[in-house]
Amino acid sequence: MEIRALSVSEVNGYIKKYLGIDPILSSITVKGEISNYKLHTSGHLYFSLKDNSSRLRCIMFREAAKKLAFEPTEGMNVAAKGSISVYERDGQYQLYVKDMSQDGLGELYEAFEQLKKSLEQKGYFDPDNKKRLPFMPLKIGVVTSAEGAAVRDIITTIGRRSGKTEILVYNSLVQGEKAPDQICRGIQYFNRMEPVDVIIIGRGGGSIEELWAFNDERVANAIHESEIPIVSAVGHQTDFTIADFAADLRAPTPTAAGELVVPELQQLGRSLSEAYGRMGNAMEKYIQMRRLELKRMKESYGFRQPRDRIVQFKQQTDEEYARLVRALGVFCRNRRLTLEQMAARMDSLSPLSVVERGYAVVRNRETGHTVKSVTQVKENSNLDLMLKDGIISTRVLKLKRG
């Protein structure tokens, strides 16, 4: 019996139904290494499982993904349990994963982690060693495939934001065994032969194998030794390579790299215009404030009647001078009175005042000492008697103690 011609939808539907009744494919566990992993905004996981010779597309819906006890990553070895079915729209069979367990790390991922740890210990990723990008580069070097979508995205973005920036493209392989050497030569070319202000290296998205050229130690060394700042723009936002860590700045995509290296001239112009306006307003306010202060000063009493102010100050000066003279007179009288009191006290204690009252001051002529007691002289001692109007010299003939 001849079967009628079937539509594409009927064929895909038949295959899906046939796969659904297969006892093995309806409940199967597949081991492999995660590749081309993507976490969608919906929460669904899209990835592939691969081994040394083949690849299987997989999808894990959000409800199942929420139950995972670990976070899947690129290069991780897992055991995925689910069913094989057909996505009818594309005619693509894939594994619908219901559960998944970690089964170790893939060889590429292990190599990635080992190289990352080694370079980190050498200081390749130290933020203090990162070079700052110029604010407005005039010449930009791009190391990538001249035929890829990445270079078109970079050129389009830079041209849209800054039409005056010159872009030089060094055509390089971005995957395969020869790619690392060509990427290194591109970086060295812009450092030695054609100096630029900043270098962008990168490519579009892909699996870990496709991006592996940017996980090569030679590329990391070339980035580290570059005297020109380097921006790494490899893959999509979720893709990370050694080049991203070694570069002075990582861009999540090639388009983002173009946005990061040059400012948007229109936005810059608007910002400058706004700043100029704010500066003008601030200056106008400042001048207005100074004018108000000047007006207040001109209208003040001191500026309106300067002669009156001078007369008042002269009067205040005269009053202060009179107070000073009076204070100085009181001070002098007090000091004179004190001096007279001290002089009277000293006069009362003076030996001359004693002599004035009829007494005499006796001195030993030989020693010059004043004689205060009979014990200080001997018979035949020569003495001087000082009276108020002269001195009498005498000799002791006899001592009589009282």
C-alpha positions as CSV (number, residue, x, y, z in Angstrom):
1,M,0.0,0.0,0.0
2,E,1.4,3.4,-1.0
3,I,1.5,6.0,1.8
4,R,0.5,9.5,0.9
5,A,2.9,12.4,1.1
6,L,3.2,13.7,4.7
7,S,3.8,17.2,5.8
8,V,6.8,18.2,7.8
9,S,4.7,18.6,10.9
10,E,3.2,15.2,10.5
11,V,6.7,13.6,10.1
12,N,7.9,15.4,13.2
13,G,4.8,14.5,15.1
14,Y,5.1,10.9,14.2
15,I,8.7,10.7,15.2
16,K,7.9,12.4,18.6
17,K,5.1,9.9,19.2
18,Y,7.4,7.0,18.2
19,L,10.1,8.2,20.5
20,G,7.6,8.6,23.3
21,I,6.7,4.9,23.4
22,D,10.2,3.7,23.3
23,P,10.9,2.2,26.8
24,I,14.6,3.2,26.8
25,L,14.2,6.7,25.4
26,S,11.2,7.6,27.6
27,S,13.3,7.2,30.7
28,I,17.0,7.5,30.2
29,T,20.1,8.7,32.1
30,V,22.9,10.2,30.0
31,K,26.4,11.1,31.2
32,G,28.4,13.8,29.6
33,E,30.1,17.1,29.9
34,I,28.1,20.3,29.9
35,S,28.8,22.6,27.0
36,N,27.3,25.8,25.6
37,Y,25.4,26.3,28.8
38,K,22.8,29.1,29.0
39,L,20.5,30.2,31.8
40,H,17.5,31.8,30.2
41,T,15.6,34.7,31.9
42,S,12.6,32.4,32.1
43,G,14.6,30.1,34.4
44,H,15.0,27.3,31.9
45,L,18.4,25.8,31.3
46,Y,19.7,25.2,27.8
47,F,22.9,23.2,27.2
48,S,24.5,20.3,25.5
49,L,26.0,17.1,26.8
50,K,29.1,15.9,24.9
51,D,31.7,13.3,24.9
52,N,34.8,12.7,22.8
53,S,32.8,12.1,19.6
54,S,29.2,13.4,19.9
55,R,26.9,16.0,21.3
56,L,23.3,15.9,22.6
57,R,21.1,19.0,23.0
58,C,19.3,19.3,26.3
59,I,16.7,21.5,28.0
60,M,15.7,21.6,31.7
61,F,12.6,23.5,32.6
62,R,12.5,26.0,35.5
63,E,10.4,23.7,37.8
64,A,13.0,20.9,37.6
65,A,16.0,23.4,37.7
66,K,14.8,24.8,41.0
67,K,15.3,21.4,42.6
68,L,19.0,21.1,41.7
69,A,21.4,20.9,44.7
70,F,24.2,22.5,42.7
71,E,24.7,25.2,40.1
72,P,25.6,23.8,36.6
73,T,28.7,25.3,35.0
74,E,30.4,25.0,31.7
75,G,32.7,21.9,31.5
76,M,31.0,20.1,34.4
77,N,30.4,16.4,34.1
78,V,26.9,15.4,35.0
79,A,24.4,12.5,34.8
80,A,21.1,13.8,33.4
81,K,17.9,11.8,33.7
82,G,15.0,12.5,31.4
83,S,13.4,11.5,28.1
84,I,14.3,11.9,24.5
85,S,11.7,13.8,22.4
86,V,11.4,16.0,19.4
87,Y,11.0,19.8,19.3
88,E,8.5,19.7,16.5
89,R,9.0,23.3,15.3
90,D,12.7,22.7,14.5
91,G,12.6,19.0,13.9
92,Q,15.4,18.7,16.6
93,Y,15.4,15.9,19.0
94,Q,16.7,16.7,22.5
95,L,16.9,15.4,26.0
96,Y,14.3,16.9,28.3
97,V,16.0,16.7,31.7
98,K,14.0,16.1,34.8
99,D,16.8,15.5,37.2
100,M,20.6,15.9,37.2
101,S,23.5,15.1,39.5
102,Q,27.1,16.2,39.4
103,D,29.5,13.6,38.0
104,G,32.8,15.5,38.3
105,L,34.5,18.2,36.2
106,G,35.4,17.9,32.5
107,E,39.0,17.9,31.4
108,L,38.8,21.4,29.8
109,Y,37.2,22.9,32.9
110,E,39.9,21.4,35.1
111,A,42.6,22.8,32.8
112,F,40.8,26.2,32.9
113,E,40.8,26.2,36.7
114,Q,44.4,25.1,37.0
115,L,45.6,27.8,34.6
116,K,43.5,30.4,36.3
117,K,44.9,29.5,39.7
118,S,48.5,29.6,38.4
119,L,48.1,33.0,36.7
120,E,46.3,34.4,39.7
121,Q,49.3,33.5,41.9
122,K,51.6,35.3,39.5
123,G,49.6,38.5,39.9
124,Y,48.1,38.5,36.4
125,F,44.7,39.4,37.7
126,D,45.7,41.9,40.3
127,P,43.5,45.0,40.1
128,D,46.5,47.2,41.0
129,N,48.2,46.1,37.7
130,K,45.2,47.0,35.5
131,K,45.8,49.9,33.1
132,R,43.2,52.7,32.8
133,L,41.5,53.1,29.5
134,P,41.8,56.5,27.8
135,F,38.7,58.7,28.0
136,M,38.4,59.4,24.3
137,P,40.7,57.2,22.2
138,L,41.5,58.4,18.7
139,K,42.8,55.0,17.4
140,I,41.5,51.6,18.4
141,G,43.0,48.2,17.5
142,V,40.8,45.2,17.2
143,V,42.2,41.6,17.2
144,T,39.5,39.2,15.9
145,S,38.3,37.5,12.8
146,A,37.7,40.0,10.0
147,E,34.8,37.9,8.7
148,G,32.9,37.4,12.1
149,A,29.9,39.1,13.4
150,A,31.9,40.4,16.4
151,V,34.0,42.8,14.4
152,R,30.9,44.2,12.7
153,D,29.3,44.8,16.0
154,I,32.4,46.6,17.4
155,I,32.8,48.8,14.3
156,T,29.1,49.6,14.1
157,T,28.9,50.5,17.8
158,I,32.0,52.7,17.8
159,G,31.0,54.4,14.6
160,R,27.6,55.2,16.0
161,R,29.0,56.6,19.3
162,S,32.1,58.4,17.9
163,G,32.4,58.8,14.2
164,K,35.9,60.3,14.4
165,T,37.6,57.3,16.0
166,E,39.9,55.3,13.7
167,I,39.5,51.5,13.9
168,L,42.3,49.1,12.8
169,V,41.4,45.4,12.5
170,Y,44.1,42.7,12.8
171,N,42.6,39.6,11.1
172,S,43.1,36.6,13.4
173,L,41.7,33.1,13.9
174,V,39.6,33.0,17.0
175,Q,39.3,29.2,17.4
176,G,41.5,26.2,16.7
177,E,45.1,25.3,17.3
178,K,46.6,28.2,15.4
179,A,44.3,30.9,17.0
180,P,46.4,31.6,20.2
181,D,49.6,32.4,18.2
182,Q,47.7,34.7,15.8
183,I,45.9,36.5,18.7
184,C,49.3,37.1,20.4
185,R,50.8,38.4,17.1
186,G,47.9,40.8,16.8
187,I,48.5,42.2,20.3
188,Q,52.2,42.5,19.6
189,Y,51.5,44.2,16.3
190,F,49.6,47.0,17.9
191,N,52.3,47.4,20.6
192,R,55.2,47.5,18.2
193,M,54.2,48.3,14.6
194,E,51.0,50.3,14.7
195,P,50.5,52.0,18.1
196,V,46.9,52.5,19.2
197,D,45.2,53.9,22.3
198,V,43.4,50.8,23.2
199,I,43.1,47.2,22.0
200,I,40.0,45.0,21.8
201,I,40.3,41.2,21.5
202,G,37.4,38.9,21.2
203,R,34.8,36.9,19.3
204,G,31.2,35.9,19.4
205,G,29.7,33.3,21.6
206,G,30.3,29.5,21.5
207,S,31.0,26.4,23.4
208,I,34.0,26.1,25.8
209,E,35.9,24.3,23.0
210,E,35.2,27.2,20.5
211,L,36.3,29.8,23.0
212,W,39.4,27.8,24.2
213,A,41.9,29.9,22.3
214,F,41.2,32.7,24.8
215,N,42.0,30.3,27.6
216,D,45.6,29.8,26.4
217,E,48.5,30.8,28.6
218,R,50.3,32.4,25.6
219,V,47.4,34.8,25.1
220,A,47.4,35.6,28.9
221,N,51.1,36.4,28.7
222,A,50.7,38.7,25.7
223,I,47.9,40.6,27.5
224,H,49.9,40.9,30.6
225,E,53.0,42.2,28.8
226,S,51.0,44.7,26.6
227,E,51.8,48.3,27.3
228,I,48.5,49.3,25.7
229,P,45.3,48.8,27.7
230,I,43.3,45.7,26.5
231,V,39.6,45.1,26.6
232,S,38.5,41.4,26.4
233,A,35.1,40.8,24.7
234,V,34.8,37.1,24.3
235,G,31.4,35.4,23.8
236,H,28.3,36.3,25.7
237,Q,27.7,37.8,29.2
238,T,27.8,34.3,30.8
239,D,31.0,33.2,29.1
240,F,34.3,33.7,31.1
241,T,37.8,33.1,29.7
242,I,41.3,33.5,31.0
243,A,41.6,36.5,28.7
244,D,38.7,38.2,30.5
245,F,40.6,37.9,33.9
246,A,44.0,39.0,32.5
247,A,42.7,42.0,30.5
248,D,42.5,45.5,31.9
249,L,38.7,45.4,31.4
250,R,36.2,42.7,30.5
251,A,33.2,43.5,28.2
252,P,30.3,41.1,28.4
253,T,29.9,41.2,24.6
254,P,31.7,42.7,21.6
255,T,29.0,45.3,21.3
256,A,29.5,46.2,24.9
257,A,33.2,46.6,24.2
258,G,32.5,49.3,21.7
259,E,30.4,51.1,24.2
260,L,33.0,50.9,26.9
261,V,36.0,52.1,25.0
262,V,34.5,55.3,23.5
263,P,32.0,57.8,25.0
264,E,28.9,58.6,23.0
265,L,29.6,62.0,21.4
266,Q,26.0,63.1,21.4
267,Q,25.6,62.2,25.1
268,L,29.0,63.8,25.8
269,G,27.9,67.0,24.0
270,R,24.6,67.0,26.0
271,S,26.6,66.5,29.3
272,L,29.0,69.4,28.4
273,S,26.0,71.6,27.5
274,E,24.3,70.8,30.8
275,A,27.5,71.4,32.7
276,Y,28.0,74.7,30.9
277,G,24.4,75.7,31.7
278,R,24.9,74.8,35.4
279,M,28.2,76.7,35.5
280,G,26.5,79.8,33.9
281,N,23.6,79.7,36.4
282,A,26.0,79.3,39.3
283,M,28.1,82.3,38.1
284,E,25.0,84.4,37.6
285,K,23.8,83.6,41.2
286,Y,27.2,84.4,42.5
287,I,27.3,87.8,40.8
288,Q,23.8,88.6,42.0
289,M,24.8,87.8,45.6
290,R,27.8,90.0,45.3
291,R,25.7,92.8,43.8
292,L,23.3,92.6,46.7
293,E,26.1,92.7,49.2
294,L,27.6,95.8,47.4
295,K,24.1,97.4,47.4
296,R,23.7,96.8,51.2
297,M,27.1,98.3,51.8
298,K,26.4,101.4,49.7
299,E,23.1,101.9,51.6
300,S,24.6,101.4,55.0
301,Y,24.9,104.4,57.4
302,G,28.7,104.4,57.1
303,F,28.6,105.0,53.3
304,R,25.7,107.4,53.4
305,Q,27.1,109.7,56.2
306,P,30.9,109.2,56.3
307,R,31.6,112.6,57.9
308,D,29.3,111.9,60.8
309,R,31.0,108.6,61.4
310,I,34.4,110.4,61.4
311,V,33.2,113.1,63.9
312,Q,31.8,110.3,66.1
313,F,35.1,108.5,66.1
314,K,37.0,111.7,66.9
315,Q,34.6,112.3,69.8
316,Q,35.0,108.8,71.0
317,T,38.8,109.2,70.8
318,D,38.7,112.4,72.9
319,E,36.6,110.7,75.5
320,E,38.9,107.7,75.6
321,Y,41.9,110.1,75.9
322,A,40.3,112.0,78.8
323,R,39.6,108.7,80.6
324,L,43.2,107.6,80.0
325,V,44.5,110.9,81.5
326,R,42.3,110.6,84.6
327,A,43.3,107.0,85.1
328,L,46.9,107.9,84.8
329,G,46.6,110.7,87.4
330,V,44.9,108.4,89.9
331,F,47.6,105.8,89.3
332,C,50.4,108.4,89.9
333,R,48.8,109.8,93.1
334,N,48.3,106.3,94.5
335,R,51.9,105.4,93.8
336,R,53.2,108.7,95.3
337,L,51.2,108.1,98.5
338,T,52.6,104.6,98.7
339,L,56.1,106.0,98.3
340,E,55.7,108.6,101.0
341,Q,54.4,105.9,103.4
342,M,57.3,103.7,102.7
343,A,59.8,106.6,103.1
344,A,58.2,107.5,106.5
345,R,58.5,103.9,107.7
346,M,62.2,103.8,106.6
347,D,62.9,107.1,108.3
348,S,61.5,105.9,111.6
349,L,63.9,102.9,111.4
350,S,66.9,105.0,110.4
351,P,69.7,105.4,113.0
352,L,69.9,109.1,112.2
353,S,66.4,109.6,113.6
354,V,67.7,108.0,116.9
355,V,70.7,110.4,116.9
356,E,68.3,113.3,116.5
357,R,66.6,112.5,119.8
358,G,70.0,112.9,121.8
359,Y,71.4,109.4,121.4
360,A,74.8,108.4,120.0
361,V,75.9,105.6,117.8
362,V,79.0,103.8,119.2
363,R,81.4,102.2,116.8
364,N,84.6,100.3,117.4
365,R,87.3,102.3,115.6
366,E,89.5,99.3,115.0
367,T,86.8,96.9,113.6
368,G,84.3,99.5,112.4
369,H,81.4,97.5,113.9
370,T,78.6,99.1,115.8
371,V,78.9,98.4,119.5
372,K,75.6,97.2,120.9
373,S,76.9,95.5,124.2
374,V,79.6,96.1,126.8
375,T,80.8,92.6,125.9
376,Q,81.9,93.9,122.5
377,V,84.6,96.2,123.9
378,K,87.6,96.0,126.2
379,E,89.4,98.4,128.4
380,N,91.6,100.8,126.3
381,S,89.5,100.1,123.2
382,N,89.2,103.1,120.9
383,L,85.6,104.1,120.1
384,D,83.9,106.7,118.0
385,L,80.7,108.3,119.3
386,M,78.5,109.6,116.4
387,L,76.2,112.4,117.4
388,K,73.9,114.5,115.3
389,D,76.4,117.2,114.6
390,G,79.7,115.3,114.7
391,I,81.9,112.4,116.0
392,I,83.7,112.1,119.3
393,S,86.7,109.8,119.6
394,T,87.4,108.3,123.0
395,R,89.2,105.5,124.8
396,V,87.6,103.0,127.3
397,L,89.1,103.5,130.7
398,K,86.9,101.3,132.6
399,L,84.0,98.8,131.9
400,K,81.1,98.6,134.1
401,R,78.5,96.0,133.4
402,G,75.0,96.5,134.5
